[in-house]
Amino acid sequence: MKKIILLFALFIGSFGYAQQELKLDIADALVVRSLEFSYEKYISDESSFGISAQFNLAKQTTDFRYNENMMITPYYRHYFSTNEQWNFFGEGFFGVNSGKKESVKDSNIYDTKYTDGALGIAVGTKYVASSGLVIDLYGGIGRNLFGSNSPVLVPRVGLNIGWRF
């Protein structure tokens, strides 16, 4: 019971600083049928950290889809200006991803499940309206480090729309 109270207190305490954002990747939802939600908390005017969770809704047989069925991505962003509305950022991330990769053995095609971790970088820009509306656009790439069955490269692209509170 003490652990639950401690976790609840930490969760509520994380909302104490005014610059936090909740976002949905609208491009992923419309183009590749996946949902990606992000939470970002500012450490200072020039840096923030966040986490995003991506869930692929497209079937494995779909022509255009992410390889990953799920990806949890903690990230750190550094903002290169202190402009309140438009800002350019660089991002470092580590994405824990899992999915299926098509393999061929003895002329048989089968899916191999994998879980791996990708280290990568991205760049992007962010617009923040005075009302709290947030739009950010970013792109980058990571490399899976641990598994032999996983794809070598992991994309990190998005067009997020959200709210700053």
C-alpha positions as semicolon CSV with decimal commas, in nm:
position;residue;x (nm);y (nm);z (nm)
1;M;0,000;0,000;0,000
2;K;0,289;0,236;0,077
3;K;0,430;0,184;-0,273
4;I;0,097;0,278;-0,432
5;I;0,073;0,595;-0,221
6;L;0,433;0,687;-0,308
7;L;0,374;0,634;-0,683
8;F;0,052;0,837;-0,667
9;A;0,232;1,120;-0,481
10;L;0,514;1,122;-0,740
11;F;0,261;1,129;-1,023
12;I;0,068;1,421;-0,874
13;G;0,391;1,600;-0,783
14;S;0,509;1,586;-1,141
15;F;0,229;1,828;-1,234
16;G;0,373;2,105;-1,013
17;Y;0,574;2,282;-1,284
18;A;0,367;2,478;-1,535
19;Q;0,540;2,371;-1,855
20;Q;0,427;2,021;-1,940
21;E;0,275;1,891;-2,262
22;L;0,051;1,605;-2,369
23;K;0,054;1,532;-2,743
24;L;-0,084;1,295;-3,007
25;D;0,109;1,217;-3,327
26;I;-0,162;1,300;-3,580
27;A;0,051;1,203;-3,884
28;D;0,102;0,847;-3,757
29;A;-0,270;0,814;-3,685
30;L;-0,372;0,928;-4,033
31;V;-0,094;0,787;-4,254
32;V;0,029;0,459;-4,106
33;R;-0,254;0,365;-3,866
34;S;-0,065;0,381;-3,542
35;L;-0,118;0,577;-3,222
36;E;0,166;0,763;-3,054
37;F;0,111;0,959;-2,735
38;S;0,378;1,181;-2,579
39;Y;0,434;1,354;-2,249
40;E;0,703;1,621;-2,221
41;K;0,822;1,810;-1,914
42;Y;1,050;2,113;-1,928
43;I;1,358;2,119;-1,707
44;S;1,445;2,476;-1,812
45;D;1,369;2,713;-2,100
46;E;1,627;2,531;-2,312
47;S;1,574;2,164;-2,229
48;S;1,308;1,906;-2,161
49;F;1,263;1,535;-2,124
50;G;0,972;1,322;-2,227
51;I;0,840;0,981;-2,310
52;S;0,631;0,861;-2,600
53;A;0,443;0,536;-2,651
54;Q;0,365;0,416;-3,003
55;F;0,122;0,133;-3,079
56;N;0,089;0,000;-3,433
57;L;-0,273;-0,072;-3,535
58;A;-0,200;-0,188;-3,891
59;K;-0,200;-0,558;-3,974
60;Q;0,132;-0,731;-4,037
61;T;0,040;-0,787;-4,403
62;T;-0,018;-0,415;-4,473
63;D;0,214;-0,278;-4,744
64;F;0,314;0,043;-4,564
65;R;0,361;0,016;-4,186
66;Y;0,621;0,048;-3,915
67;N;0,809;-0,274;-3,837
68;E;0,755;-0,209;-3,468
69;N;0,427;-0,322;-3,311
70;M;0,508;-0,121;-2,998
71;M;0,777;0,130;-2,903
72;I;0,835;0,314;-2,576
73;T;1,074;0,606;-2,628
74;P;1,221;0,820;-2,350
75;Y;1,388;1,129;-2,497
76;Y;1,579;1,445;-2,410
77;R;1,540;1,766;-2,612
78;H;1,763;2,071;-2,622
79;Y;1,605;2,389;-2,762
80;F;1,837;2,619;-2,954
81;S;1,652;2,946;-2,885
82;T;1,430;3,087;-2,614
83;N;1,163;3,214;-2,852
84;E;0,826;3,160;-2,685
85;Q;0,639;3,067;-3,007
86;W;0,879;2,901;-3,254
87;N;1,174;2,690;-3,150
88;F;1,419;2,450;-3,311
89;F;1,540;2,145;-3,116
90;G;1,774;1,849;-3,122
91;E;1,673;1,525;-2,956
92;G;1,848;1,216;-2,824
93;F;1,636;0,908;-2,759
94;F;1,644;0,543;-2,659
95;G;1,349;0,348;-2,800
96;V;1,256;0,007;-2,662
97;N;1,073;-0,158;-2,950
98;S;0,914;-0,493;-3,027
99;G;0,754;-0,642;-3,333
100;K;0,781;-0,909;-3,598
101;K;1,035;-0,935;-3,876
102;E;0,984;-1,150;-4,185
103;S;1,249;-1,423;-4,214
104;V;1,326;-1,686;-4,478
105;K;1,464;-2,031;-4,395
106;D;1,473;-2,326;-4,635
107;S;1,239;-2,143;-4,879
108;N;0,981;-2,092;-4,600
109;I;0,873;-1,744;-4,500
110;Y;0,786;-1,691;-4,135
111;D;0,770;-1,408;-3,881
112;T;1,028;-1,382;-3,606
113;K;0,934;-1,184;-3,294
114;Y;1,191;-0,944;-3,151
115;T;1,246;-0,692;-2,873
116;D;1,534;-0,448;-2,894
117;G;1,659;-0,105;-2,790
118;A;1,744;0,169;-3,037
119;L;1,970;0,464;-2,965
120;G;1,918;0,761;-3,194
121;I;1,890;1,131;-3,268
122;A;1,625;1,356;-3,419
123;V;1,575;1,723;-3,506
124;G;1,259;1,926;-3,523
125;T;1,069;2,246;-3,470
126;K;0,792;2,339;-3,229
127;Y;0,518;2,603;-3,230
128;V;0,350;2,702;-2,903
129;A;0,043;2,927;-2,917
130;S;-0,037;3,163;-2,630
131;S;-0,352;2,958;-2,564
132;G;-0,142;2,644;-2,497
133;L;-0,180;2,468;-2,834
134;V;0,143;2,286;-2,927
135;I;0,246;2,163;-3,273
136;D;0,581;1,997;-3,327
137;L;0,735;1,836;-3,632
138;Y;1,044;1,615;-3,605
139;G;1,241;1,349;-3,784
140;G;1,529;1,124;-3,694
141;I;1,665;0,774;-3,691
142;G;1,793;0,524;-3,439
143;R;1,988;0,201;-3,456
144;N;1,885;-0,116;-3,276
145;L;2,172;-0,231;-3,057
146;F;2,105;-0,571;-2,904
147;G;1,907;-0,818;-3,117
148;S;2,001;-1,007;-3,430
149;N;1,638;-1,060;-3,539
150;S;1,538;-0,692;-3,525
151;P;1,558;-0,438;-3,807
152;V;1,882;-0,240;-3,803
153;L;1,723;0,108;-3,825
154;V;1,424;0,253;-3,639
155;P;1,253;0,571;-3,770
156;R;1,147;0,854;-3,540
157;V;0,916;1,088;-3,730
158;G;0,606;1,273;-3,628
159;L;0,369;1,563;-3,641
160;N;0,237;1,610;-3,289
161;I;-0,058;1,820;-3,181
162;G;-0,117;1,873;-2,815
163;W;-0,165;2,101;-2,520
164;R;0,076;2,274;-2,281
165;F;-0,041;2,308;-1,922
